Amino acid sequence: GFYAGGQIGFGQLDSSDITDPDNPSGALYGLHAGYNYDFGSVVLGGELDIDGTSISADVPDTELTSVARAKLKLGYDAGQFMPYVTAGVARAETTDDLNGTTDGQFAGLGVSYMINDQFTVGGEFLQHQFDDFADNDGVDVDASTLSLRASFKF
């Protein structure tokens, strides 16, 4: 059925074009909403989510302000647990030197735990790939995120 909730987590950028001594990283916070259909032991779903971030780089001077995603999910109904794989498209928004939006893709793994009929908690790891970041040819950025999630089922 339908569900909505929030997530908090951590993200890190990796690119040969970002020359900070440390890979830029920081907190994530966001909202998600989706629908899962249980076919017995297989669960198929779709989800939209958006994260705001506090991730910034010094060279080039840029800040990743948000990442929005459209996800497909394929999970296994293991009672109260549901491990799943997910993949889809993502859009990153940045400011300053790399100002603009960049479309990319992602894939990842997650698990949710049903506390009761209405509440679930879980975690998710996603690996993103953005090519020609902010319309700069050859500037490719990978992003890894790890989030804790809580959802309310309708």
C-alpha positions, 0 to 999 in steps of 0.5 A, spaced: 500 500 500 501 507 500 506 510 505 510 516 506 515 518 511 522 521 512 530 520 512 536 522 515 543 520 513 550 521 510 552 522 503 559 523 500 561 525 493 567 522 489 570 525 483 577 526 480 574 533 478 573 535 485 580 537 488 579 537 495 584 534 500 578 530 503 572 528 499 566 532 500 561 529 505 555 531 509 548 530 512 542 528 508 535 529 510 528 528 506 522 526 505 519 520 501 512 517 498 511 511 495 507 504 493 508 497 494 504 491 492 505 485 495 505 479 490 506 474 496 513 473 497 515 478 492 514 486 493 514 491 487 514 498 488 515 505 486 517 511 490 519 518 490 524 522 494 528 528 495 534 530 500 536 536 502 544 536 504 549 540 507 555 537 502 560 542 499 566 542 496 572 548 496 575 546 489 571 548 485 567 552 490 560 548 490 554 546 494 550 540 493 543 543 495 538 537 494 538 530 490 531 528 488 529 520 486 524 516 482 525 509 484 523 502 482 524 497 488 524 489 488 523 486 495 522 479 498 517 479 503 520 475 509 515 477 514 517 483 518 523 484 514 523 486 507 530 486 504 530 490 497 534 492 491 532 499 488 534 503 482 532 509 478 533 516 476 536 522 480 537 529 479 542 533 483 541 541 484 548 545 485 550 552 487 556 556 486 561 554 481 558 548 478 551 551 478 545 548 475 541 541 475 544 534 473 540 528 471 543 521 473 542 514 475 543 510 482 542 503 484 542 500 491 540 496 497 535 497 503 532 493 508 525 495 512 522 492 518 515 493 520 514 495 527 506 494 526 501 495 521 502 502 520 510 503 522 516 501 518 523 503 519 529 501 515 536 503 512 538 504 505 545 505 501 545 508 494 550 509 489 549 515 484 552 517 478 552 524 474 556 525 468 557 532 465 555 535 472 552 542 471 553 541 464 560 541 464 563 536 459 567 531 462 566 533 469 563 526 472 561 525 480 559 519 483 555 520 490 554 515 495 549 515 501 547 512 507 540 513 510 535 511 516 528 511 514 521 511 517 515 511 514 507 511 515 503 506 511 496 508 509 
